[in-house]
């Protein structure tokens, strides 16, 4: 298990995470190598499908692309498949390694590993909700919505990887006190809210401005941002079952977004 010893403030974590290697899921590396060994299946679309299952590899690719961006490139690349086409598959495989591995970093920390993988799964669920709603809203650039939603809680995933003990303290405190807000628990045990870390990292990695906007709840009056926020909320509130007290409000908000009756939204979403 790799854990950073010693407390860091927000600036310290931004500096550390901004220069350290971003981990990826073990399944991502295995699937990418399988594609690489099969020339018939090796293309940007298939590789992008693997990457987009993993928010960590997604940001790792986008970050690398930004470091290679030329001064004459005026258009920011948001979609993973476009990034692969711009880089080339050989450059991707040679320069964006599937190391370190999340599961190896959290070896021996089964509870933290479980929660870390749970947040990644939740991010994937949220992204699927968001892209479905974007299509219903006739958003022609629905893949941008998917990517922004997938990366929305990236800071939380990274802190589970690099500071599992603190994240477990936050988790246990909220389990003991159901009224304890996430932001307050994060301030207590980390000294800063994860949302602030998320924003700072996205800026440090020079992620596309469109992604920054879509991930920023301060722009929640915009339909596309609201889509992302509501998808993230729904995935979070339903992550441990469909009896969470916040879900009726989620259904109401989603019904307003999609202009459909709340009961219809509930029936559409419940398994």
Number of C-alpha atoms within 10 A of each C-alpha: 15 15 14 14 8 6 13 14 11 17 11 11 18 19 15 13 18 16 11 8 14 21 21 23 22 16 15 20 17 13 13 19 15 13 16 17 10 10 9 8 13 16 17 17 15 13 22 19 13 18 24 21 20 22 25 23 23 20 23 20 20 22 20 18 22 16 10 10 15 9 6 6 8 8 8 15 22 19 20 23 20 14 21 22 14 14 17 13 17 10 11 18 13 8 12 17 16 21 15 14 17 24 21 17 17 22 12 12 15 11 11 21 21 13 17 23 17 15 20 22 18 21 27 23 20 27 28 19 21 30 23 17 21 23 14 11 16 10 15 9 12 19 19 22 28 26 26 25 31 31 25 26 20 23 22 19 23 18 20 24 27 21 21 24 17 18 23 16 16 21 16 12 17 16 11 9 9 8 8 13 11 15 13 15 20 19 13 15 17 20 14 17 19 20 18 12 20 22 17 19 19 22 14 15 19 16 20 17 14 15 21 18 16 25 27 19 16 11 14 17 10 12 16 22 23 22 29 29 22 21 26 23 15 22 21 19 17 16 15 10 9 15 10 12 10 14 18 15 12 19 22 16 17 22 17 13 16 16 11 13 13 19 13 11 19 17 10 9 12 9 6
